[in-house]
């Protein structure tokens, strides 16, 4: 009888094998849903007109209060991080160039 109670208690306290994985996937799914609901960030180095949009390092320098801060690695967040001014290789994601001035139609 005692042995049966020990096995019953051990079985009740045991977790299902995939329980942690299910919780992690639920949390990841909730984070993805939150990201999809959040509005996209406005591009700080873009000027949008009626038919075209201008972007790049030149546009960012024109819009900045102090263009020299764009070269400062410790500049405040209002000057951006430069990610919008680089081009990446599609397969590897490595940076392969700078976007000096671009026109989007």
Secondary structure, DSSP 8 states (H G I E B T S, - for coil): -HHHHHHHHHHHH---TTHHHHHHHHHHHHHHHHHHHS-----TTEEE-SS-EEESHHHHHHH-SSGGGGG-TT--GGG--SGGGEEE-TTT--EEEE-SSEEE-
